[in-house]
Amino acid sequence: MARASIVVVGLSHRTAPVELREQLAVPLDSLGAAAKEIAALPGVREAMLVATCNRVEAYVASESASRSVEALRGFFARRAPGAAVGDCLYEYSDERAVRHVFRVASSLDSMVVGEPQILGQVKEAYAAADSAGALGPTLRRAISRAFSAAKRVRSETGIATGRVSVASVAVDLATQIFGTLGSRRVLLLGAGKMALGAARALVAQGAKLSVANRSYDRAVELARSRGADAHPLEDLPLLLTAVDVVVCSTGASRYVLNVDDAKAAMKVRRGRPLFVVDIAVPRNVDPRVNDLDGVYLYDVDDLEREVSRALSLRGGSLQQAEKIVDEELSAFERDRRAQAGAGPTIAALREHFRSTVRAELERSLSTKLKGLGDAERAALEAMVDAAVNKLLHAPTMALRSQAATEDGEAMAAVVRALFRLPEDDRGEEP
């Protein structure tokens, strides 16, 4: 079996507007099923799907990069019929694909460089794909190395310190509208992590917090921990007449704040401005709300533009982070070449020794040792297997260490000739 290619196909906040990203949104509890569906596509061996408010990307190990890219483009197109999905998709293979995965996990491709959430989201996607049985050795090695790269970036650079965040941008925008946030009322709609961070930042500036959630018990729990007051979601029309800022991040697949409720609230407010931050994907707020006088609506794409304006890179942290990604990528590709070079020979060598010794053992068990009981036979088989593993440990390690060097292929050829092993078909070691 030929070495698998690693392929990435997807879109992000850099290539697709929120209107399209929300059509492709996949909730956390559906990531495993989506990965399993992708793994069954033509040309695909292994798969996982990363889906956040800012990106939807398929990572696959493929027997044919071109076939898998075509299949993945079809997969995304089917999820948003009628939309120009193909124009927004990017595709990477092999080293470029691995570099992209490393940069995503390290938060170098995020809307806010250095934000910590993306690493956790990639880990959730990995766990979901693993539980669904969609992962294999190629993606396991690549994603594991991506986690190592991300850990190094966070521990060895200042990329995550002093960063401009969605929360800080929300505070800046609210301050521009209201001048001061002292005694202003903030409504947290839902319980999303990003929205909670924005609400917390607003409260730190003196605002008073209210929480409304589909689950009232969850609203009470969250409000109690933040010194806020809790409300059922049904209170939203009334709350809109009283609060100054609304921060939205629910898991709803429809608009929670519609234009009619907003219009009715603005009549009661008599000109008092309303600042709305919609961090959800799919969006929680009907975009037509922004057309109402006195309403200032910002969605995730608007916030990205504000972050881009405000973001200044900290010293050489970004360059240092990119250097770490380069180092980890070089190490991964070196290990992958070694795996491809040594794997088939090691697998054939182990099979040769195992089958030879097992044949001799079976011959003895059927003649001189045929009186042994089941327990003794099992113990003898285990002892023989352990002996084979110990005998092959040193040559296996030597083959692996030399595989990426100029002498690696020559050493593998000598081993195959010495033991009359079948010719290398460039398969991966199981």
FENFENGI-V491205 format. One line per field, one symbol per residue. phi: phi as a letter, one per 30 degrees, with the letter a starting at -180 (. if undefined). psi: psi as a letter, one per 30 degrees, with the letter a starting at -180 (. if undefined). A space follows every 50 residues. Layout:
phi=???
psi=???
//
This chain:
phi=.ddddcbbbabbddbbddeddddcebdedcdddddddddddeiccbabbc bbdcabbccbcbdbedddddddddeddddbdicddedcdcbbbhdddded ddddddiccdecdjddddddddddddddddddiccbdddedddedddddd ddeddcbcdcciddbedddedddddddcibceidcccccjbddddddddd ddddcjdccbbbbecdeddddddddcicccbddddeeddddcdcbbccac cdcbdcccdddddddddddhjddbcbcccdbddcceddeddddicccbcd dddddddddddbddhcdddddddddddddddddddddddddceddddddd dddddddddddddddcbdcddddddddddddddddddddddceddddddd dcddcddddddddddddechddddcidcdd
psi=klkkkkkkkalafffkleeeeffgkjlefgeeeeeeeefflkfkelllkk jaffljkkklkkfjeeeeeeeeeeeeeffikflieeffklkklbeeeeee eeeeeggfglejkfkfeeeeeeeeeeeeeeefgflaeeeeeeeeeeeeee eeeefflgfgkglkleeeeeeeeeeeefdkgkglkkkjjagkeeeeeeee eeefgflkklkklejeeeeeeeeefghlklklfffeeeeffelfkkjkil gkglkejleeeeeeefeefhfklkkkjjgkjlkfkkffeffkkfkjkkae eeeeeeeeefkkkjbgeeeeeeeeeeeeeeeeeeeeeeeeefeeeeeeee eeeeeeeeeeeeeeffcfgffkleeeeeeeeeeeeeeeeeefeeeeeeee ffeglffeeeeeeeeeeeghllkkgglkk.
//
